[in-house]
Amino acid sequence: MKRMGAGTYLLSMSSVTLVWCALVRLRVAFDVRLDALLPGLASFLLVLGTALFGATFFALSAKRLRDLNFPAWTVKLLAFPLLAVIVLPLLCGLSGSRWENDYGAAPAASGWGKVAMALTAFVLAFNFAYTTGVEYFSFRRSQAAPELKPIPLGYNEVHHVGGA
C-alpha cells in the first residue's frame, strides 16, 4: 500500500467531505420526490453515501498512517470519536519521513500550490459541513414535528409583556 503525504491527505479528505455534504444536501432537497418514487430510497442513498465516505476515510487514513510509519491497523483507533478528534488534526499536520520507511518510498513533497489548494478545500469543507449539518437537522426537526415553527428573527419577548 502506498504512502500518502499530509498535503495530499488534507486535499483528499476535504474533497471527499465536500462530496458527502453535497449528497446530504441532495437528500434534503429531493427527499419528498425520492420517497414518492420509491419509499425509503432517500434514506438508502444517504446510508450508502455515508458508508462510502467511511470506507474512503479509513483507506486514506491508513495510507497517511503508513507515511508516519504506523501500521495500517491503527486506523481502527479512529473509530473512537474522542481519539479521532485528537488524531485527525495530527494526521493533517505532521510531516512524514523524507526517506524510505517500512511501508515504501517517501511521497513527493507538496508544493505551495497543492498546500494552498488543500487549505482552501479544508476551509470550504469545514464551512459546507457545518451548514449542511444545520440544514439537515432543521429538516429532520421539521419532519418530526411540523407544528413547531422556528422563532422569527428579531422576536423579543420583552415587547409582548403587558399586552401592548
C-alpha positions as CSV (number, residue, x, y, z in Angstrom):
1,M,0.0,0.0,0.0
2,K,1.3,3.4,-1.0
3,R,2.1,6.2,1.5
4,M,0.3,9.5,1.4
5,G,1.7,12.9,2.4
6,A,0.0,15.4,4.6
7,G,-1.0,17.8,1.8
8,T,-2.5,15.0,-0.3
9,Y,-4.3,13.7,2.7
10,L,-5.9,17.1,3.6
11,L,-6.8,17.7,0.0
12,S,-8.3,14.2,-0.4
13,M,-10.3,14.3,2.9
14,S,-11.6,17.8,2.2
15,S,-12.7,16.8,-1.3
16,V,-14.5,13.6,0.0
17,T,-16.2,15.7,2.7
18,L,-17.4,18.2,0.1
19,V,-18.9,15.3,-2.0
20,W,-20.6,13.8,1.1
21,C,-22.1,17.1,2.1
22,A,-23.4,17.6,-1.4
23,L,-25.1,14.1,-1.2
24,V,-26.7,15.1,2.1
25,R,-28.0,18.3,0.7
26,L,-29.4,16.5,-2.3
27,R,-31.1,14.1,0.0
28,V,-32.7,17.0,1.9
29,A,-33.7,18.8,-1.4
30,F,-35.2,15.7,-3.1
31,D,-36.5,13.8,0.0
32,V,-40.2,14.1,-0.8
33,R,-39.8,13.3,-4.5
34,L,-37.5,10.3,-4.0
35,D,-39.7,8.8,-1.3
36,A,-42.8,9.2,-3.6
37,L,-40.9,7.3,-6.3
38,L,-39.7,4.5,-4.0
39,P,-40.3,4.6,-0.3
40,G,-37.0,4.7,1.7
41,L,-34.9,5.5,-1.4
42,A,-33.6,8.8,0.0
43,S,-32.6,7.2,3.3
44,F,-30.9,4.3,1.5
45,L,-28.9,6.7,-0.7
46,L,-27.8,8.6,2.4
47,V,-26.7,5.4,4.2
48,L,-24.9,4.2,1.0
49,G,-23.1,7.6,0.7
50,T,-22.2,7.6,4.4
51,A,-20.8,4.0,4.0
52,L,-18.7,5.1,1.0
53,F,-17.5,8.1,2.9
54,G,-16.5,6.0,5.8
55,A,-14.6,3.4,3.6
56,T,-12.8,6.2,1.8
57,F,-11.9,7.9,5.1
58,F,-10.4,4.7,6.6
59,A,-8.5,3.9,3.4
60,L,-7.0,7.4,3.1
61,S,-6.2,7.5,6.8
62,A,-4.5,4.1,6.6
63,K,-2.2,5.4,3.8
64,R,-1.4,8.5,5.9
65,L,-0.6,6.5,9.0
66,R,1.8,4.4,6.9
67,D,3.6,7.6,5.9
68,L,4.1,8.3,9.6
69,N,5.4,4.7,9.9
70,F,2.4,3.3,11.8
71,P,0.9,0.0,10.8
72,A,-2.4,0.3,9.0
73,W,-4.4,-1.5,11.7
74,T,-4.0,1.6,13.9
75,V,-6.6,3.3,11.7
76,K,-9.2,1.3,13.7
77,L,-8.5,3.6,16.6
78,L,-10.0,6.4,14.6
79,A,-13.4,4.7,15.0
80,F,-13.5,6.1,18.6
81,P,-14.7,9.8,18.2
82,L,-12.6,11.2,21.1
83,L,-9.4,9.7,19.7
84,A,-10.3,10.8,16.2
85,V,-10.8,14.4,17.2
86,I,-7.3,14.4,18.6
87,V,-5.5,12.3,15.9
88,L,-7.1,13.7,12.7
89,P,-5.5,17.2,13.0
90,L,-2.2,15.5,13.7
91,L,-2.5,13.4,10.5
92,C,-3.0,16.6,8.5
93,G,-0.1,18.5,10.2
94,L,2.6,16.0,11.0
95,S,5.3,15.5,8.4
96,G,6.3,12.0,7.4
97,S,9.8,10.9,7.0
98,R,11.5,12.1,3.8
99,W,13.2,8.8,3.2
100,E,12.0,5.3,2.8
101,N,10.3,3.7,5.8
102,D,8.9,0.2,6.5
103,Y,6.0,1.0,4.0
104,G,7.8,2.2,1.0
105,A,9.4,5.3,-0.6
106,A,8.5,8.8,0.6
107,P,5.7,10.6,-1.3
108,A,6.7,13.6,-3.3
109,A,6.7,16.8,-1.3
110,S,3.7,19.1,-1.7
111,G,4.4,22.3,-3.5
112,W,2.9,25.7,-2.4
113,G,0.1,25.3,-5.0
114,K,-1.0,22.0,-3.5
115,V,-0.8,23.3,0.0
116,A,-2.9,26.4,-0.9
117,M,-5.4,24.2,-2.6
118,A,-5.6,21.8,0.3
119,L,-6.1,24.6,2.8
120,T,-8.8,26.2,0.6
121,A,-10.6,22.9,0.2
122,F,-10.4,22.4,4.0
123,V,-12.0,25.8,4.8
124,L,-14.7,25.2,2.2
125,A,-15.3,21.6,3.5
126,F,-15.5,22.8,7.1
127,N,-18.0,25.6,6.2
128,F,-20.0,23.3,4.0
129,A,-20.1,20.5,6.6
130,Y,-21.3,23.0,9.2
131,T,-24.1,24.5,7.1
132,T,-25.1,21.1,5.8
133,G,-25.4,19.8,9.4
134,V,-27.6,22.8,10.3
135,E,-29.8,22.3,7.3
136,Y,-30.1,18.5,7.7
137,F,-31.0,18.7,11.4
138,S,-33.5,21.5,10.9
139,F,-35.0,19.4,8.0
140,R,-35.3,16.4,10.3
141,R,-36.8,18.5,13.1
142,S,-39.4,19.9,10.7
143,Q,-40.3,16.3,9.6
144,A,-40.6,15.0,13.2
145,A,-42.7,17.9,14.5
146,P,-44.2,20.0,11.7
147,E,-46.3,22.0,14.2
148,L,-43.1,23.5,15.7
149,K,-42.4,26.8,13.9
150,P,-39.0,28.4,14.1
151,I,-38.9,31.7,16.0
152,P,-38.7,34.6,13.6
153,L,-35.5,36.7,13.6
154,G,-35.9,39.8,15.7
155,Y,-38.5,38.2,18.1
156,N,-38.3,39.7,21.5
157,E,-40.5,38.5,24.4
158,V,-40.0,41.8,26.3
159,H,-42.2,43.6,23.7
160,H,-45.0,41.2,24.4
161,V,-45.1,41.6,28.2
162,G,-48.0,43.7,29.4
163,G,-50.3,43.1,26.4
164,A,-49.1,46.1,24.5
